[in-house]
């Protein structure tokens, strides 16, 4: 069996990009009012909610094509930290119905983004300068 770190990076990059992009598409269709309200509850300007489009649309597209992979991955990681802080703080220590961590999806998104931020996108990415 042939070892290919670049193939693994490609799979991780594209899968994370597509899965986060689907959340972004939902926000493009439904707006960011929900996020704006949560920001306001935390004493932050609601207009910051529009940054979610960078974290859930622009950065995932960059990950999918492999352009500016490291910066895009950092943006997704920061987006996930903010999402966990705003929406899921009460669930940090909770278990789900099947016994896993209640935030395993968010945790996996964060871990994948951090992995790509440190590893880069590999040779199957469009850009090699930031990969």
Secondary structure, DSSP 8 states (H G I E B T S, - for coil): ----HHHHHHHHHHHHHHHHHHHHHHHHHH-SHHHHHHHHHTTS-GGGGGGHHIIIIIHHHHHHHTSSHHHHHHHHHHHHHHHHHHH-GGGTT-B-TTSSBTTHHHHHHHHHHHHHHHH---TTSS-SS--
